[in-house]
Amino acid sequence: MAAYSDAELEALMSDLESDLVERKESAVDGTKIRRNVCAFANDLPENGRPGVVLVGVRDDASCASLPIDDALLTRLANIHGEGDILPLPSMTVQKRVLKGCEVAVVSVEPAADTPVRYKGRVWVRVGPSVREGSVEDERLLTERRRAADLPFDLRAVDAAGLDDLDRDFVCDYYLPNAIALEVLERNTRPLEHQLRSLRLVQGEKPTWGAVIAFGLDPQAFVPGAYVQFLRIDGTEITDPIRDQKQLTGRLYDVVRRLDELLDLNVSVRTQVAGVPRERQRPDYPVDALRQLAHNAVMHRSYEGTNTPVRIHWFSDRIEIASPGGLYGRITRDNFGTGDTVRPTLRPRRAARSQRLGSERQSGA
């Protein structure tokens, strides 16, 4: 959060009230302070800078000689967690001495997830005045948020750096398969610039997609980015476990090891058809298994969940569970029917599950 210096606050204190500053003689009227916090968070004028409420300063910029004690600072700080202003604003409360006057400075950062509401109403600041937002104001704030939205895989990982990516893997494997070789040979830009052009880096930070696909340790940032494999000797999850694996690493490594694991577990039996010729037939079609498993890994939700892809291999079936819900307006009822327009009130499932039963393998 970019804090104002004392000199900047003194300039705001002495200047006319604007869409960046509100002066309050006291904190008696908490409602007006909360409306200002909401309005500064919405940042309708797009200042891109924190708005401040100066408590202890009169409208004429003179000192109100208000005692700035712990009780007052705590009361102001509690505005953040009351739940009346949603989404919760990013704000700080400090005691500062400006021009010899003790002042409680409430600093509010512009919110990324607008519109912000106080008790269900949108408040905006236009010049020195605070008013309830109009329908057009709400539309503008909503469109601004959507324009700034990025899919999860394109967002930067604040806790990661470029050193968390396997650069050798990117250079030796990914780039030659993603970019024409003649283009790569003519490209003299540093690797960081190439990754930025491929939208694998935002600013100086790798994206979530880059960390999952090319990270040295993806699970350090996305704990659920792995596959849990169980081979169960029976038809229930409580039956004895014959084998279990946890497939971790880069996305490429997870998929490669998954293919090897499926090949090892598919049983092949020999049939003699009354002639001196043998025909091998697997108990499950390997290509279908791979397709289902790849879909589960590639199309799962990696955002907001630490649940892995789960492959449970029972004696009579295989269950594959991929974290996330069905896409868009697709439900269990209209899946595969083309009827995805009408909304439904059914609860959303926590995971997509696919079952491949041995009794149906002959029709696969």
C-alpha positions in Angstrom: 0.0 0.0 0.0 1.5 3.4 -1.0 1.4 5.6 2.1 1.4 9.3 1.9 4.3 11.3 3.4 3.6 13.9 6.0 4.2 16.6 3.5 1.6 15.1 1.1 -0.9 14.8 3.9 -0.3 18.4 5.0 -1.0 19.5 1.4 -4.2 17.5 1.3 -5.1 18.9 4.8 -4.7 22.5 3.7 -6.2 22.2 0.2 -9.8 22.2 -0.8 -11.6 18.9 -0.2 -11.4 16.8 -3.3 -12.1 13.2 -4.5 -8.9 12.2 -2.6 -9.5 13.8 0.9 -12.3 14.2 3.4 -11.9 16.2 6.6 -13.9 15.3 9.8 -13.8 17.3 13.0 -14.7 14.1 15.0 -15.7 10.5 14.5 -19.1 10.9 16.1 -20.9 10.4 12.7 -19.5 7.0 11.8 -22.0 6.6 9.0 -20.5 9.4 7.0 -17.0 8.1 7.5 -18.0 4.7 6.3 -19.6 6.2 3.2 -16.4 7.9 2.4 -14.4 4.7 2.9 -16.8 3.0 0.5 -16.5 5.9 -2.0 -12.7 6.0 -1.9 -12.6 2.2 -2.4 -14.7 2.6 -5.6 -12.4 5.4 -6.9 -14.9 6.5 -9.5 -12.5 9.2 -10.9 -9.8 6.6 -11.3 -7.1 8.4 -9.4 -5.3 5.2 -8.7 -4.2 6.6 -5.4 -5.5 6.1 -1.8 -8.2 8.4 -0.5 -7.9 9.7 3.0 -10.2 10.7 5.8 -8.5 13.1 8.2 -10.3 12.8 11.5 -9.5 15.8 13.8 -9.5 18.5 11.1 -12.2 21.1 10.6 -13.7 22.0 7.2 -11.5 25.1 7.2 -8.4 22.9 7.6 -7.8 24.1 11.2 -7.0 21.7 14.0 -10.0 20.4 16.0 -7.8 19.5 18.9 -9.4 16.0 19.0 -7.6 13.6 21.4 -6.3 10.8 19.1 -6.2 7.8 21.5 -6.2 4.0 21.2 -10.0 3.8 21.6 -10.6 6.2 18.6 -8.0 4.4 16.4 -9.5 1.0 17.3 -13.0 2.2 16.5 -11.9 3.5 13.1 -9.8 0.3 12.4 -12.9 -1.9 13.1 -14.7 -0.4 10.1 -12.7 -2.8 8.0 -14.0 -6.0 9.6 -17.6 -5.0 10.4 -18.9 -6.6 7.2 -21.0 -3.5 6.3 -18.6 -2.6 3.5 -18.2 -5.3 1.0 -16.0 -6.4 -0.6 -13.8 -5.6 2.4 -11.7 -2.5 1.6 -7.9 -2.4 2.0 -7.3 0.4 4.5 -5.0 1.6 7.3 -5.5 3.8 10.3 -2.6 5.8 11.8 -2.0 8.6 14.2 0.0 11.4 12.5 1.0 14.9 13.6 0.4 17.3 10.8 1.3 21.0 11.2 1.4 20.4 15.0 -2.1 18.8 15.0 -2.8 15.3 16.1 -4.8 13.6 13.3 -6.3 10.1 12.7 -5.5 9.3 9.1 -7.8 6.7 7.5 -6.2 5.7 4.2 -8.2 3.6 1.7 -6.8 1.9 -1.4 -8.8 1.8 -4.6 -10.5 -1.6 -4.8 -9.9 -4.1 -7.7 -13.3 -5.8 -7.1 -15.8 -2.9 -7.7 -18.5 -1.9 -7.1 -17.9 -1.7 -3.3 -21.1 -1.3 -1.2 -21.9 0.0 2.2 -25.0 -1.7 3.6 -25.9 -2.8 0.1 -25.6 0.6 -1.5 -22.8 1.9 -3.8 -21.2 5.2 -2.7 -19.0 7.3 -4.9 -17.1 10.5 -4.5 -17.4 13.3 -7.0 -15.1 16.2 -6.1 -15.7 17.1 -2.5 -19.1 15.4 -2.2 -20.1 11.9 -1.5 -23.3 10.6 -3.1 -25.1 7.3 -3.7 -23.9 5.8 -7.0 -26.3 5.9 -10.0 -27.1 2.9 -12.2 -24.6 4.3 -14.7 -21.9 4.6 -12.0 -22.5 0.9 -11.1 -22.3 -0.1 -14.7 -19.0 1.8 -15.1 -17.5 0.2 -12.0 -18.6 -3.2 -13.0 -17.1 -2.9 -16.5 -13.9 -1.6 -15.0 -13.6 -4.7 -12.9 -14.3 -7.0 -15.7 -11.8 -5.3 -18.0 -9.1 -5.9 -15.3 -10.1 -9.5 -14.7 -7.7 -12.2 -16.0 -8.2 -15.9 -16.1 -6.5 -17.7 -13.2 -3.7 -19.1 -15.3 -2.8 -15.6 -16.5 -2.6 -14.0 -13.1 0.8 -13.3 -11.5 1.9 -15.3 -8.5 3.0 -12.7 -6.1 5.0 -15.2 -3.9 7.0 -16.6 -6.9 9.8 -15.3 -9.0 11.4 -16.2 -12.3 13.9 -18.3 -10.5 11.1 -20.6 -9.5 10.7 -21.7 -13.1 12.7 -24.5 -14.8 14.4 -22.3 -17.4 16.1 -25.3 -19.0 12.8 -27.1 -19.5 11.3 -24.0 -21.0 14.2 -23.5 -23.5 14.8 -27.1 -24.4 11.3 -28.5 -24.5 8.5 -25.9 -24.4 9.7 -23.1 -26.7 10.8 -25.4 -29.6 7.3 -27.1 -29.5 5.4 -23.8 -29.1 7.3 -21.5 -31.6 8.6 -22.2 -35.1 12.3 -23.0 -35.0 13.1 -20.3 -37.6 11.4 -17.7 -35.4 13.3 -18.8 -32.4 16.6 -18.6 -34.3 15.9 -15.0 -35.2 14.8 -14.1 -31.7 17.6 -12.5 -29.7 15.5 -11.3 -26.8 16.2 -12.5 -23.2 14.1 -15.4 -22.0 12.2 -13.2 -19.6 11.0 -11.1 -22.6 10.0 -14.2 -24.5 8.0 -15.5 -21.6 6.3 -12.1 -21.2 5.3 -12.1 -24.9 3.8 -15.6 -24.4 1.8 -14.3 -21.4 3.7 -16.6 -19.0 5.0 -13.6 -17.0 3.1 -10.6 -15.7 5.5 -7.8 -14.8 8.3 -9.5 -13.0 6.2 -12.4 -11.7 5.4 -15.8 -13.4 1.8 -16.6 -13.9 -0.1 -19.4 -12.2 -0.1 -21.3 -15.6 3.7 -20.9 -15.8 4.2 -22.2 -12.3 2.0 -25.2 -12.8 3.5 -26.1 -16.2 7.2 -25.1 -15.7 7.7 -24.7 -12.0 10.6 -26.3 -10.2 8.2 -27.1 -7.4 4.6 -26.4 -8.5 3.1 -28.0 -5.4 4.8 -25.3 -3.2 2.4 -22.8 -4.8 -0.5 -24.9 -5.8 -0.7 -27.8 -3.3 -3.5 -29.6 -5.1 -1.7 -29.7 -8.5 -1.1 -33.5 -8.4 -2.9 -36.8 -9.1 -3.9 -39.2 -6.4 -4.0 -42.8 -7.7 -5.5 -45.7 -5.7 -5.7 -49.3 -6.8 -8.4 -50.8 -4.5 -8.9 -54.6 -4.0 -12.7 -54.5 -4.0 -15.7 -52.4 -4.9 -15.7 -49.9 -2.0 -13.4 -47.2 -1.0 -13.0 -48.8 2.4 -11.6 -52.1 0.9 -7.9 -52.9 1.1 -5.6 -50.8 -1.1 -3.3 -52.7 -3.4 -1.3 -49.8 -4.6 -1.2 -46.0 -4.2 0.7 -43.2 -5.9 1.0 -39.5 -5.7 2.0 -38.0 -9.0 3.6 -34.6 -8.5 6.0 -32.2 -10.4 5.4 -30.2 -13.6 2.3 -30.7 -15.6 4.3 -32.5 -18.3 5.8 -34.9 -15.7 2.4 -35.6 -14.1 0.8 -36.5 -17.4 3.8 -38.6 -18.5 3.9 -40.6 -15.2 0.1 -41.0 -15.4 0.3 -42.6 -18.8 2.9 -45.0 -17.6 0.8 -45.9 -14.5 -2.3 -46.6 -16.6 -0.3 -48.8 -18.9 1.1 -50.8 -16.0 -2.4 -51.3 -14.4 -4.3 -52.4 -17.5 -4.5 -56.1 -17.6 -4.2 -57.9 -20.9 -5.6 -61.4 -21.3 -5.0 -63.9 -24.1 -7.9 -65.4 -26.0 -7.5 -68.5 -28.2 -10.1 -68.5 -30.9 -9.7 -72.2 -31.9 -6.9 -71.4 -34.3 -3.2 -71.1 -33.8 -3.5 -67.4 -33.4 -3.6 -65.4 -30.2 -5.4 -62.2 -29.7 -4.7 -59.8 -26.8 -7.5 -57.8 -25.3 -7.2 -55.3 -22.4 -9.8 -55.2 -19.7 -10.1 -51.4 -20.3 -9.4 -49.5 -23.5 -6.1 -47.7 -22.8 -6.7 -44.8 -25.2 -10.1 -44.0 -23.6 -8.5 -44.2 -20.1 -5.7 -41.8 -21.2 -8.2 -39.4 -22.7 -10.3 -39.3 -19.5 -7.3 -38.9 -17.3 -5.8 -36.1 -19.5 -9.1 -34.2 -19.5 -9.2 -34.5 -15.7 -5.7 -33.0 -15.3 -6.0 -30.3 -18.1 -9.5 -29.1 -17.5 -9.7 -29.2 -13.7 -10.0 -26.1 -11.6 -6.7 -25.1 -10.0 -8.1 -22.0 -8.3 -9.4 -22.0 -4.8 -8.9 -25.7 -4.1 -6.2 -28.0 -2.7 -8.0 -31.1 -3.9 -6.0 -33.3 -6.3 -7.3 -35.2 -9.3 -8.4 -38.5 -8.0 -8.2 -41.8 -9.9 -9.7 -44.7 -7.9 -9.3 -48.1 -9.6 -11.8 -50.6 -8.2 -12.1 -54.3 -9.1 -15.2 -53.6 -11.2 -14.7 -49.9 -12.3 -12.5 -46.8 -12.5 -13.6 -43.5 -11.0 -12.0 -40.3 -12.1 -12.8 -37.1 -10.1 -11.6 -33.7 -11.4 -11.9 -30.7 -9.0 -14.4 -28.0 -10.2 -17.9 -27.8 -11.5 -19.4 -28.2 -14.9 -18.7 -25.2 -17.2 -21.2 -22.4 -17.6 -24.9 -23.3 -17.5 -24.3 -27.0 -18.0 -25.9 -29.2 -15.3 -26.3 -32.9 -14.8 -29.8 -32.7 -16.3 -29.0 -30.9 -19.5 -25.5 -32.4 -20.1 -25.2 -33.6 -23.7 -28.7 -32.4 -24.6 -27.8 -29.0 -26.0 -30.3 -27.4 -23.6 -28.0 -25.1 -21.7 -30.0 -21.9 -21.8 -32.5 -22.3 -19.0 -31.0 -21.7 -15.6 -31.4 -24.3 -12.8 -31.7 -24.0 -9.0 -29.9 -27.3 -8.4 -26.8 -27.0 -6.2 -23.5 -27.0 -8.0 -21.4 -30.2 -7.6 -18.0 -29.9 -6.0 -16.4 -32.2 -8.5 -16.9 -33.7 -11.9 -16.9 -37.5 -11.8 -16.5 -40.0 -14.6 -17.0 -43.7 -14.3 -15.7 -46.3 -16.7 -17.2 -49.7 -15.7 -15.7 -53.0 -16.9 -19.2 -54.2 -17.7 -19.5 -51.5 -20.4 -16.0 -51.9 -21.9 -17.3 -53.9 -24.8 -19.2 -50.9 -26.1 -16.4 -48.4 -25.6 
